[in-house]
Amino acid sequence: MPRALLFDLFGTVVQFKPQVPTVEVAGTAWHSAMGWLRETAEHELPHVAFDDLLPALMRVTEEIVRARPPDYLEVPSRERFRRALLRVGIAGEEASAVAERLSLAHMAHLASMTVLPAAHVPLLNDFARRYQLALVSNFDHGPTARRVLSNHGIAAFFPTTVISAEFGRRKPHPAIFEAALLGAGVSAGDALFIGDSIGDDVFGAHHAGVPVVWLNAKNAPLPSDTPAPHHMIAQLTDLPAVLDRM
C-alpha cells in the first residue's frame, strides 16, 4: 500500500479542451495554441510575417526536444521564443523583451484552455485524506502551471509541487521524481506515480524506482521498448479500484 501518490498534471489531473490541437514534434506530442498567437505576434512585430515566425518556432521546438536526452534540462518558454525571434532577425534586448511578452500571452491562453473534470475534485479530496499527494509536471513556465492549479481550486491538494521549469530538469530524468519523493517524505517504494505519458511518466517513474500507473485513455498499445507499468487505467476515477487491490 503506497503512502504517497504522485501525479502528472496535464492530461492526468487536468485536461486540455479539444480545441487545443496536439502537434507532434521530434516524436513528442505536445499541445499547441500557436495559431491563436498570430494576433499578438503581428501586434508586437508588425514587420515580421507570422508565417515566418511560426515555422521558426516549430524548428526551435524540435531542436530543443531532440537535445533533451540524456540530461533533460528544461528550456523555459521565453527562451524558446527568443531563439525563434533570432531566426527572423530580431536580436538583443528587443528579442528578450518581445519573447517574454509572446510567452506570457501564449501561456495565458493555454491556461484558459484547461478543464478540470468534475469527478476529480471529490477524488482528490478522498486521496488527500488517505495519502501524501505530490505533483510532478513537465511544463516550461512555472507560474502558468501554478495558475492552472489555483484557477481550478486544487493547489492545496499538492503541498509538494515540482514543475520542470522551476526544477530545471524534466521527466523522465529520475532527479525530478526524487525531488517529489523528498518533498513528500517517502521512499520510491512507498509511492505510486500516475501519469498519461509513456516516455515521460511510465519510463521515467520506472527508472526512478517508483511504481507507476499508466492512464491510458486511448487504450494505446504499450511500445515494445517500454517497461510495463504496474497498473493501467482508462481514467483517473479508475484509480481507487487499483488502490483497493493493493
Secondary structure by P-SEA (a helix, b strand, c coil): cccbbbbbcccccccccccbbbbbcccbbbbbccccaaaaaaaacccccaaaaaaaaaaaaaaaaaacccccccccaaaaaaaaaaaaccccaaaaaaaaaaaaaaaaaaaaaccccaaaaaaaaaaaaccbbbbbbbcccaaaaaaaaaaacccccccbbbbccccccccccaaaaaaaaaaaccccccbbbbbccccccaaaaaaacbbbbbbccccccccccccccccccccccaaaaaaaac
